Amino acid sequence: MVFNTGTALLDAIVLAVVSKDMMGTYGYKITQDVRRAIDVSESTLYPVLRRLQKDECLETYDMAIDGRNRRYYRITEKGRVQLNLYKSEWAGYSGKITRIFEEARI
């Protein structure tokens, strides 16, 4: 992708992905879902997950799967408020950019 993905946009995408499942989801699945929108490595994604957890937008719990511990991430109420803010901001921002592109003469 030729456009840089800033911290806020990456946070918004991760929160949106995690919010899809009320029980939460795990890191590998989050990575795969985020990659449907943007190219991101696991080494980029895990610090985002830790930051969102530190900011109390995500909470974690562990579950044993096939004898191994898997960490799940679940969105918190604070995370839902933040996601709603991101969605509102994105709607206005992307609409303005789209209008500019549509007005361009090629």
C-alpha positions as CSV (number, residue, x, y, z in Angstrom):
1,M,0.0,0.0,0.0
2,V,1.4,3.4,-0.9
3,F,-0.4,5.2,2.0
4,N,1.2,5.1,5.5
5,T,-1.0,3.7,8.2
6,G,-0.9,5.9,11.3
7,T,-1.2,4.8,14.9
8,A,-4.8,5.9,15.2
9,L,-6.0,4.1,12.1
10,L,-4.2,0.9,13.1
11,D,-5.8,1.1,16.6
12,A,-9.2,1.7,15.0
13,I,-8.9,-1.3,12.7
14,V,-7.7,-3.6,15.5
15,L,-10.6,-2.4,17.8
16,A,-13.1,-3.1,15.0
17,V,-11.7,-6.5,14.3
18,V,-11.7,-7.5,18.0
19,S,-15.2,-6.1,18.5
20,K,-16.7,-8.5,16.0
21,D,-16.7,-11.3,18.6
22,M,-18.2,-10.7,22.1
23,M,-16.1,-13.5,23.5
24,G,-12.9,-12.0,22.0
25,T,-10.4,-13.4,19.6
26,Y,-6.7,-14.3,19.6
27,G,-3.6,-12.7,18.1
28,Y,-3.1,-14.8,15.0
29,K,-6.8,-14.4,14.0
30,I,-6.6,-10.7,14.6
31,T,-3.5,-10.5,12.4
32,Q,-5.3,-12.4,9.6
33,D,-8.4,-10.2,9.8
34,V,-6.4,-7.0,9.9
35,R,-4.4,-8.1,6.8
36,R,-7.7,-8.2,4.9
37,A,-7.5,-4.3,5.0
38,I,-3.8,-3.5,5.4
39,D,-0.5,-5.3,5.2
40,V,0.7,-5.7,8.7
41,S,3.2,-8.0,10.4
42,E,2.7,-9.7,13.7
43,S,5.7,-7.8,15.1
44,T,3.8,-4.6,14.4
45,L,0.4,-5.9,15.7
46,Y,1.4,-7.2,19.1
47,P,2.7,-3.8,20.4
48,V,-0.7,-2.3,19.2
49,L,-2.5,-5.0,21.2
50,R,-0.4,-4.3,24.3
51,R,-0.9,-0.5,24.0
52,L,-4.7,-0.9,23.6
53,Q,-4.6,-3.2,26.7
54,K,-2.6,-0.7,28.6
55,D,-5.1,2.0,27.6
56,E,-7.9,-0.2,28.9
57,C,-9.5,-0.5,25.5
58,L,-8.8,-4.3,25.4
59,E,-8.7,-6.9,28.1
60,T,-7.2,-10.4,27.9
61,Y,-7.8,-13.8,29.2
62,D,-6.1,-17.1,28.5
63,M,-7.6,-20.4,27.4
64,A,-6.0,-23.8,26.9
65,I,-6.4,-25.0,23.3
66,D,-4.9,-28.4,22.4
67,G,-2.7,-28.3,25.5
68,R,-1.3,-24.8,24.8
69,N,-2.3,-21.5,26.3
70,R,-3.9,-19.1,23.9
71,R,-4.3,-15.4,24.8
72,Y,-7.7,-13.9,23.8
73,Y,-8.4,-10.2,23.5
74,R,-11.8,-8.7,24.2
75,I,-12.9,-5.1,23.7
76,T,-13.9,-3.2,26.8
77,E,-16.5,-0.5,27.3
78,K,-13.8,2.1,27.0
79,G,-12.6,0.4,23.8
80,R,-16.2,0.6,22.4
81,V,-16.4,4.3,23.1
82,Q,-13.0,4.8,21.4
83,L,-14.1,2.7,18.4
84,N,-17.3,4.8,18.0
85,L,-15.1,7.9,18.0
86,Y,-12.8,6.4,15.4
87,K,-15.8,5.4,13.2
88,S,-17.3,8.9,13.4
89,E,-14.0,10.5,12.6
90,W,-13.3,8.1,9.7
91,A,-16.7,8.7,8.2
92,G,-16.0,12.4,7.9
93,Y,-12.4,12.1,6.9
94,S,-12.9,9.4,4.2
95,G,-15.9,11.2,2.8
96,K,-13.9,14.4,2.3
97,I,-11.0,12.5,0.7
98,T,-13.4,10.6,-1.6
99,R,-15.0,13.9,-2.7
100,I,-11.6,15.3,-3.6
101,F,-10.7,12.2,-5.6
102,E,-14.0,12.2,-7.4
103,E,-13.6,15.9,-8.4
104,A,-10.1,15.2,-9.8
105,R,-9.7,15.5,-13.6
106,I,-7.7,12.7,-15.1
